[in-house]
């Protein structure tokens, strides 16, 4: 997937927005980060800025038992690149809010 084909990725969020409802589509955050960093060769900070500007999340589920959960080992084996991106995103977010 070539996101940057004849386009300026710094303006990506001006033309694209992704509204995720509930837990399962939230893997899109990790996948966009993977695409921007691994394929488009942006720095982590550049990719994070674009991703946080174009992704929106709403969770309508109040009960913890209704939230989707993936075993870490399954996520790591099936979606290794997204798992790495997801864990780094978590570390980045937690560090910024400390």
Secondary structure by P-SEA (a helix, b strand, c coil): cccccccccccccccbbbbbccccccaaaaaaaaaacccccccaaaaaaaaaacbbbbbccccccccccccaaaaaaacaaaaaaaaaaaaaaaaaac
